[in-house]
Amino acid sequence: MMDANAALKGIQNGMTGMRQQAHTVAAEPAGTRDSTTAQVGMIASQNQIEAAVKTLQTEDRMVGSLLDIRA
């Protein structure tokens, strides 16, 4: 079975990264190297969060299927 804690940790790490990158974007002038790098980092954090959410959704469906089979 999948580990829900790993997926939740992935969401937490993604959110932490998103907050850090958002702070950089807000603090740096637009178009600077740091600002652009932070924007790319925000996309990477978003992808990490989405992947972790899909993992949780898959686990939820699997547990639901197991419960349906056993019922």
C-alpha positions, -999 to +999 in steps of 0.1 A: +000+000+000+011+036-006+024+058+022+001+087+028+026+103+050+051+106+021+024+122+000+016+147+027+052+155+032+055+161-005+026+186-003+042+203+027+076+205+010+060+219-021+041+246-001+073+256+017+091+259-016+062+279-030+062+303-001+100+308-004+098+314-041+068+338-038+088+358-012+117+361-037+094+372-065+078+398-043+111+412-030+130+413-063+125+437-092+106+420-121+128+406-148+159+401-127+176+367-126+165+360-091+129+368-099+129+347-130+146+318-112+120+320-084+091+320-109+105+288-124+109+274-088+072+282-082+062+261-112+084+232-099+068+235-065+033+235-081+042+203-100+054+187-068+022+196-050+000+183-078+019+150-080+016+145-042-022+152-044-026+127-073-008+101-051-033+107-023-062+105-047-049+072-060-045+058-025-080+069-017-094+051-047-074+020-039-086+019-003-122+025-015-119-004-039-105-027-012-134-018+011-159-024-017-144-058-024-144-068+013-180-056+018 
